[in-house]
């Protein structure tokens, strides 16, 4: 137990959590902040939420905090509504045998020292009494925080067999905090890595997304995932990119995996759709690679990659919207090399697409992590400036009714002429609806 000057976050949630601990202690119970919020307070990072641990039984917590509910009695965690927030209050417990690699078959109530022994990593097993500003560290978590080490509590094999997802969580914590995984913990992940596939796809997806979104250098986290043996089980299609050579005149940085890692590390403003577009953009290269007379080639790797990415994302239970956007970005990422040859109408359709900003950033990262040629990116930016002040895709001047009124019967030809008219409008050579109607009448006559 130690005491230090507490760097209290200036947040209403802190005050609310403080009041909960205060009420529990006033009722004669032990109550502390626990888990990640304590870790973040020590690291002077703003906690995302506050978990509270106490020796009060769930029924006693429910009495103290009307309206609270204990969901999953086996976990002894009570959700209490306090001042507009929902706080989780857990009773100190000992977890017994885990038969499903996720949750204990049975628990028993205990004291803080024993409760700390059941937690995943030492840095998450520190308690804090916010009333006295005293830390209760029974297993050396503060020492590991100072040393920037991710280390399991007790035997790492036991911790990972209790919940296999903890292996991926170790990678996430290392990536988000800039820490190193302790050698014994890393070795245990390598021994147990194959068990990660027993975890539900939804949990793997969520943890993987958090890792790539929150890591200081997500590419480095991907490398770490590979080093501890998780990548080949979670994303074998990405693992296959390792060692896939590329033509050095375009990719002096190295193989496909190295290129992807570099792109991930260069990201500034991240979104899950951009992150996964980067991760999967060249996933089709290993299966399409062949050695041509001039160099290694990957014909149709973008289209093939979109199909592979779709399979991966369906397996990991991505949303339909994310699958559609990411597959679109993967499938079309090579078209940027042709933008300087495109017609204005094609460029406008490209710029007006809802995915364009993600595609543009994917292209920038692709170039900067390889040959460094940004000429196509700059061309697009200049074109955007030229049409600034007007929508890339303005309302069409001519619709299907106009075309039918010109004598074209209802048929696929109506759609054909509507597209033709809109392309002509986007090209910018025809200045108004009247002129466009005249132009289209002539086109229709030419085809009769």
VMD Tcl script that draws the C-alpha trace (Angstrom):
set ca {
  {0.00 0.00 0.00}
  {1.35 3.42 -0.88}
  {0.16 6.99 -1.07}
  {0.88 9.59 -3.70}
  {-0.46 12.89 -4.95}
  {-3.41 11.87 -7.08}
  {-3.76 13.47 -10.50}
  {-7.55 13.71 -10.46}
  {-9.09 13.97 -13.94}
  {-11.32 17.00 -14.25}
  {-14.33 14.97 -15.25}
  {-17.83 14.68 -13.89}
  {-17.53 10.91 -14.21}
  {-14.63 10.98 -11.74}
  {-16.74 12.89 -9.22}
  {-19.61 10.47 -9.69}
  {-17.36 7.43 -9.21}
  {-15.81 9.13 -6.18}
  {-19.27 9.59 -4.65}
  {-20.05 5.89 -5.15}
  {-16.88 4.85 -3.31}
  {-17.71 7.38 -0.61}
  {-21.21 5.96 -0.14}
  {-19.93 2.38 0.05}
  {-17.26 3.30 2.58}
  {-19.73 5.30 4.65}
  {-21.87 2.16 4.84}
  {-18.92 0.27 6.34}
  {-17.62 -1.48 3.23}
  {-14.20 -1.54 1.57}
  {-14.41 0.15 -1.83}
  {-11.74 1.11 -4.36}
  {-11.30 2.15 -7.96}
  {-10.07 -0.90 -9.87}
  {-8.61 -2.00 -13.18}
  {-7.92 0.19 -16.18}
  {-8.97 3.49 -14.62}
  {-6.29 3.13 -11.93}
  {-3.69 2.30 -14.56}
  {-4.69 5.35 -16.58}
  {-4.67 7.66 -13.56}
  {-1.11 6.57 -12.72}
  {-0.08 7.14 -16.34}
  {-1.85 10.52 -16.32}
  {-4.17 9.40 -19.10}
  {-7.88 10.25 -18.97}
  {-9.80 7.11 -17.96}
  {-12.57 6.07 -20.33}
  {-14.67 4.80 -17.44}
  {-14.43 3.89 -13.78}
  {-14.83 0.43 -12.31}
  {-15.32 -0.01 -8.60}
  {-14.44 -3.06 -6.49}
  {-15.89 -3.67 -3.04}
  {-16.50 -6.32 -0.40}
  {-20.20 -5.42 -0.44}
  {-22.31 -8.26 -1.80}
  {-24.41 -7.61 -4.92}
  {-27.58 -7.55 -2.81}
  {-26.02 -4.94 -0.52}
  {-24.95 -2.83 -3.50}
  {-28.49 -3.01 -4.89}
  {-29.85 -1.78 -1.55}
  {-27.44 1.16 -1.45}
  {-28.10 2.15 -5.06}
  {-31.80 1.84 -5.95}
  {-32.44 0.88 -9.55}
  {-29.20 -1.05 -9.89}
  {-29.09 -4.53 -11.41}
  {-26.67 -7.39 -11.07}
  {-26.33 -8.90 -14.52}
  {-24.75 -12.32 -14.53}
  {-24.86 -13.21 -10.86}
  {-21.88 -15.52 -11.40}
  {-19.67 -12.48 -12.00}
  {-20.98 -10.47 -9.04}
  {-20.98 -7.25 -11.08}
  {-23.72 -4.73 -10.36}
  {-24.60 -1.91 -12.74}
  {-25.65 1.11 -10.69}
  {-27.29 4.23 -12.15}
  {-25.75 7.26 -10.43}
  {-26.18 10.87 -11.55}
  {-26.97 9.89 -15.12}
  {-24.09 7.41 -15.43}
  {-24.03 3.64 -15.20}
  {-21.15 2.46 -13.02}
  {-20.04 -1.16 -12.65}
  {-19.50 -2.23 -9.06}
  {-17.86 -5.64 -8.64}
  {-17.63 -7.67 -5.46}
  {-14.12 -8.92 -4.67}
  {-14.05 -12.50 -5.89}
  {-12.01 -15.59 -6.61}
  {-12.57 -17.23 -10.01}
  {-12.58 -21.00 -10.06}
  {-12.19 -23.33 -13.04}
  {-12.72 -21.94 -16.57}
  {-14.04 -24.70 -18.82}
  {-14.95 -22.57 -21.85}
  {-11.87 -20.37 -22.13}
  {-13.92 -17.27 -21.40}
  {-15.77 -17.23 -18.06}
  {-15.40 -19.00 -14.69}
  {-17.66 -21.93 -13.91}
  {-17.94 -20.72 -10.32}
  {-16.84 -17.79 -8.16}
  {-16.54 -17.18 -4.44}
  {-16.37 -13.86 -2.62}
  {-13.07 -12.87 -1.10}
  {-10.74 -9.98 -0.22}
  {-8.82 -7.43 -2.35}
  {-5.54 -9.38 -2.22}
  {-7.15 -12.52 -3.62}
  {-9.21 -10.56 -6.14}
  {-6.03 -9.04 -7.56}
  {-4.68 -12.53 -8.26}
  {-7.51 -13.33 -10.70}
  {-6.92 -10.31 -12.95}
  {-5.25 -10.48 -16.35}
  {-2.15 -8.26 -16.17}
  {-0.29 -6.72 -13.27}
  {-0.86 -3.20 -14.58}
  {-4.62 -3.81 -14.37}
  {-4.54 -5.31 -10.87}
  {-3.92 -2.15 -8.85}
  {-6.58 -0.70 -6.55}
  {-6.94 2.95 -5.60}
  {-8.80 4.45 -2.67}
  {-9.78 7.85 -4.10}
  {-10.81 9.11 -0.68}
  {-7.31 8.74 0.79}
  {-5.36 8.70 -2.53}
  {-3.77 5.41 -1.45}
  {-2.85 2.70 -3.94}
  {-3.19 -0.95 -2.99}
  {-0.77 -2.92 -5.15}
  {-0.43 -6.52 -4.05}
  {1.44 -7.91 -7.08}
  {3.85 -5.26 -8.33}
  {1.70 -3.60 -10.96}
  {3.12 -0.13 -10.35}
  {6.65 -1.45 -10.82}
  {5.66 -2.95 -14.19}
  {3.95 0.29 -15.17}
  {7.18 2.17 -14.46}
  {9.15 -0.42 -16.47}
  {6.61 -0.29 -19.33}
  {5.98 -4.03 -19.18}
  {2.85 -6.07 -19.94}
  {3.04 -9.04 -17.60}
  {0.44 -11.59 -16.60}
  {-0.63 -11.95 -13.00}
  {0.80 -15.27 -11.81}
  {1.22 -18.09 -14.33}
  {0.55 -16.67 -17.83}
  {-0.58 -20.08 -19.10}
  {-3.33 -20.08 -16.47}
  {-4.41 -16.54 -17.33}
  {-4.61 -17.28 -21.06}
  {-6.45 -20.55 -20.55}
  {-9.00 -18.71 -18.42}
  {-9.75 -16.30 -21.26}
  {-8.01 -16.85 -24.59}
  {-8.79 -13.30 -25.71}
  {-6.30 -12.03 -23.13}
  {-3.55 -12.96 -25.59}
  {-4.79 -10.39 -28.07}
  {-5.43 -7.92 -25.25}
  {-1.75 -8.17 -24.33}
  {-0.88 -7.00 -27.84}
  {-3.42 -4.17 -27.60}
  {-2.08 -2.91 -24.29}
  {1.49 -3.07 -25.58}
  {0.46 -1.11 -28.67}
  {-1.69 1.52 -26.99}
  {0.70 2.17 -24.12}
  {3.98 1.73 -25.99}
  {4.95 -1.10 -23.62}
  {6.83 -4.37 -24.11}
  {5.32 -7.79 -23.41}
  {7.29 -9.63 -20.71}
  {9.28 -12.56 -22.21}
  {7.46 -15.20 -20.13}
  {4.08 -13.72 -21.06}
  {5.07 -13.56 -24.76}
  {6.28 -17.17 -24.66}
  {2.96 -18.26 -23.14}
  {1.06 -16.50 -25.93}
  {3.16 -18.38 -28.50}
  {2.38 -21.69 -26.77}
  {-1.35 -21.00 -26.62}
  {-1.86 -18.89 -29.77}
  {-3.84 -21.54 -31.64}
  {-6.55 -21.37 -28.95}
  {-7.51 -17.86 -30.06}
  {-9.78 -19.36 -32.74}
  {-11.99 -20.75 -29.95}
  {-13.04 -17.18 -29.19}
  {-16.15 -15.87 -30.93}
  {-15.59 -13.96 -34.15}
  {-17.35 -10.92 -32.70}
  {-14.95 -10.66 -29.74}
  {-11.90 -11.10 -31.97}
  {-13.22 -8.45 -34.36}
  {-13.81 -5.97 -31.54}
  {-10.40 -6.54 -29.96}
  {-8.60 -6.41 -33.31}
  {-10.33 -3.14 -34.19}
  {-9.41 -1.60 -30.85}
  {-5.80 -2.70 -31.34}
  {-5.53 -1.13 -34.79}
  {-7.46 2.01 -33.86}
  {-5.84 2.73 -30.50}
  {-2.22 1.62 -30.94}
  {0.41 4.33 -31.16}
  {1.80 2.53 -34.21}
  {-0.80 0.02 -35.45}
  {1.67 -1.47 -37.91}
  {4.01 -2.32 -35.05}
  {1.09 -3.98 -33.25}
  {0.48 -6.09 -36.36}
  {4.15 -7.13 -36.31}
  {3.88 -7.98 -32.60}
  {0.74 -10.01 -33.32}
  {2.81 -11.97 -35.81}
  {5.80 -12.37 -33.50}
  {3.71 -13.96 -30.74}
  {1.99 -16.30 -33.20}
  {-1.53 -14.84 -33.23}
  {-1.63 -13.39 -36.74}
  {-1.52 -16.72 -38.58}
  {-4.60 -17.87 -36.65}
  {-6.62 -14.64 -36.70}
  {-5.69 -13.37 -40.17}
  {-3.91 -16.10 -42.14}
  {-4.59 -14.14 -45.33}
  {-2.59 -11.20 -43.97}
  {0.11 -13.51 -42.65}
  {0.50 -14.80 -46.23}
  {1.73 -11.36 -47.28}
  {4.99 -11.92 -45.38}
  {7.84 -12.63 -47.76}
  {5.84 -11.80 -50.88}
  {8.41 -9.88 -52.91}
  {7.51 -6.80 -54.94}
  {9.33 -4.98 -57.77}
  {11.91 -2.75 -56.04}
  {11.45 0.07 -58.54}
  {7.93 0.56 -57.16}
  {8.38 -0.86 -53.67}
  {11.88 -0.18 -52.33}
  {10.54 -0.71 -48.80}
  {10.28 -4.48 -49.23}
  {7.63 -7.18 -49.28}
  {3.84 -6.76 -49.16}
  {3.66 -7.19 -45.39}
  {6.39 -4.61 -44.77}
  {4.59 -2.18 -47.09}
  {1.29 -2.66 -45.25}
  {2.95 -2.22 -41.85}
  {4.51 1.05 -43.04}
  {1.13 2.33 -44.25}
  {-0.55 1.49 -40.95}
  {2.17 3.31 -39.04}
  {1.78 6.43 -41.20}
  {-1.93 6.89 -40.51}
  {-2.95 10.10 -38.79}
  {-6.72 10.41 -38.74}
  {-8.06 6.88 -38.45}
  {-11.42 5.31 -39.02}
  {-12.10 1.57 -38.91}
  {-12.95 1.63 -42.62}
  {-9.64 3.27 -43.51}
  {-7.65 1.01 -41.19}
  {-9.06 -2.16 -42.71}
  {-8.82 -0.78 -46.25}
  {-5.11 -0.30 -45.61}
  {-4.76 -3.72 -44.00}
  {-6.49 -5.52 -46.88}
  {-5.58 -3.37 -49.90}
  {-2.83 -5.73 -51.14}
  {-4.19 -8.94 -49.65}
  {-4.72 -10.26 -53.19}
  {-1.05 -10.05 -54.16}
  {0.21 -13.42 -52.84}
  {-2.42 -15.37 -54.80}
  {-1.94 -13.40 -58.04}
  {1.85 -13.04 -58.07}
  {3.77 -14.29 -61.09}
  {7.17 -13.54 -62.56}
  {6.82 -11.87 -65.97}
  {9.80 -11.31 -68.30}
  {10.23 -7.77 -66.97}
  {9.33 -8.07 -63.26}
  {7.03 -9.55 -60.64}
  {3.42 -8.76 -61.48}
  {0.11 -9.02 -59.65}
  {-2.54 -8.86 -62.36}
  {-6.04 -8.17 -61.03}
  {-4.78 -8.28 -57.45}
  {-7.17 -5.50 -56.43}
  {-10.28 -7.38 -57.58}
  {-8.97 -10.63 -56.10}
  {-8.11 -8.78 -52.89}
  {-11.66 -7.47 -52.57}
  {-12.99 -11.03 -52.73}
  {-10.50 -12.23 -50.13}
  {-11.23 -9.23 -47.89}
  {-14.94 -9.97 -48.13}
  {-14.35 -13.55 -46.99}
  {-12.21 -12.40 -44.05}
  {-14.69 -9.75 -42.94}
  {-17.66 -12.09 -43.19}
  {-15.75 -14.59 -41.06}
  {-15.07 -11.91 -38.45}
  {-18.67 -10.63 -38.50}
  {-18.09 -7.14 -39.90}
  {-21.20 -5.08 -40.62}
  {-22.55 -5.13 -44.17}
  {-21.82 -1.42 -44.53}
  {-18.18 -1.84 -43.51}
  {-17.76 -4.82 -45.83}
  {-19.18 -2.88 -48.78}
  {-17.05 0.23 -48.20}
  {-13.80 -1.62 -47.49}
  {-14.24 -3.98 -50.44}
  {-14.94 -0.99 -52.70}
  {-11.75 0.72 -51.52}
  {-9.68 -2.43 -51.98}
  {-11.12 -3.19 -55.41}
  {-10.60 0.33 -56.74}
  {-7.34 1.39 -55.12}
  {-5.34 0.94 -58.35}
  {-7.54 3.26 -60.44}
  {-5.72 6.28 -59.01}
  {-2.82 5.56 -61.34}
  {-5.12 6.45 -64.28}
  {-6.73 9.64 -62.98}
  {-4.77 11.95 -65.26}
  {-6.28 10.16 -68.28}
  {-9.85 10.23 -67.00}
  {-12.67 12.35 -68.42}
  {-14.11 15.09 -66.22}
  {-17.32 13.11 -65.78}
  {-15.40 10.09 -64.49}
  {-13.37 12.26 -62.12}
  {-16.52 13.92 -60.80}
  {-18.19 10.57 -60.19}
  {-15.06 9.42 -58.38}
  {-14.84 12.55 -56.22}
  {-18.57 12.56 -55.53}
  {-18.61 9.02 -54.17}
  {-19.19 8.77 -50.39}
  {-16.05 6.63 -50.10}
  {-13.77 9.15 -51.83}
  {-12.03 10.63 -48.79}
  {-11.18 7.15 -47.53}
  {-9.96 6.14 -51.00}
  {-7.89 9.33 -51.30}
  {-6.18 8.74 -47.96}
  {-5.58 5.09 -48.84}
  {-3.87 6.22 -52.05}
  {-1.73 8.78 -50.23}
  {-0.54 6.20 -47.71}
  {0.05 3.66 -50.49}
  {2.35 6.11 -52.31}
  {4.18 7.46 -49.28}
  {4.91 3.94 -48.01}
  {6.45 2.92 -51.35}
  {7.70 4.98 -54.31}
  {6.70 8.38 -52.90}
  {5.20 9.68 -56.17}
  {2.20 11.87 -55.26}
  {1.56 13.28 -58.75}
  {-1.82 11.57 -59.13}
  {-2.89 12.68 -55.67}
  {-1.90 16.27 -56.45}
  {-3.74 16.10 -59.78}
  {-6.93 15.11 -57.97}
  {-6.49 17.84 -55.39}
  {-6.07 20.41 -58.17}
  {-9.19 19.13 -59.91}
  {-11.11 19.42 -56.64}
  {-9.98 23.04 -56.36}
  {-11.14 23.73 -59.91}
  {-14.67 22.61 -59.12}
  {-14.75 24.00 -55.58}
  {-17.90 25.91 -54.78}
  {-20.05 23.47 -56.73}
  {-21.08 19.90 -55.96}
  {-19.01 17.20 -57.63}
  {-22.28 15.54 -58.62}
  {-24.88 18.29 -59.23}
  {-28.56 17.45 -59.77}
  {-29.10 16.13 -63.32}
  {-30.73 18.51 -65.76}
  {-32.47 15.71 -67.66}
  {-34.49 12.82 -66.24}
  {-36.21 9.76 -67.62}
  {-39.47 11.58 -68.31}
  {-37.64 14.07 -70.52}
  {-36.15 11.22 -72.53}
  {-39.49 9.44 -72.93}
  {-40.99 12.75 -74.10}
  {-38.38 12.74 -76.88}
  {-39.94 9.56 -78.23}
  {-37.78 6.93 -76.56}
  {-40.04 4.11 -75.33}
  {-39.69 2.86 -71.74}
  {-36.78 0.46 -71.98}
  {-33.12 0.11 -70.90}
  {-32.38 2.73 -73.59}
  {-33.90 5.39 -71.30}
  {-31.27 4.63 -68.67}
  {-28.55 4.61 -71.30}
  {-29.50 8.08 -72.59}
  {-29.96 9.42 -69.06}
  {-26.38 8.37 -68.22}
  {-25.14 9.82 -71.50}
  {-26.83 13.15 -70.75}
  {-25.51 13.30 -67.20}
  {-21.96 12.52 -68.37}
  {-22.22 15.36 -70.88}
  {-23.44 17.68 -68.13}
  {-20.52 16.65 -65.87}
  {-17.99 17.21 -68.63}
  {-18.84 20.91 -68.38}
  {-18.94 21.68 -72.10}
  {-22.73 22.10 -72.17}
  {-23.76 25.03 -70.01}
  {-27.49 24.65 -69.37}
  {-30.52 22.36 -69.59}
  {-31.80 23.83 -72.85}
  {-28.51 23.18 -74.63}
  {-28.30 19.69 -73.14}
  {-31.81 18.82 -74.36}
  {-30.83 19.89 -77.87}
  {-27.61 17.89 -77.71}
  {-29.42 14.76 -76.49}
  {-32.12 14.99 -79.19}
  {-29.38 14.88 -81.80}
  {-27.77 11.87 -80.11}
  {-31.08 10.03 -80.05}
  {-31.65 10.78 -83.75}
  {-28.17 9.47 -84.58}
  {-29.06 6.12 -83.04}
  {-32.44 5.74 -84.75}
}
mol new
graphics top color blue
foreach p $ca { graphics top sphere $p radius 0.5 }
foreach p [lrange $ca 0 end-1] q [lrange $ca 1 end] { graphics top cylinder $p $q radius 0.2 }
display resetview
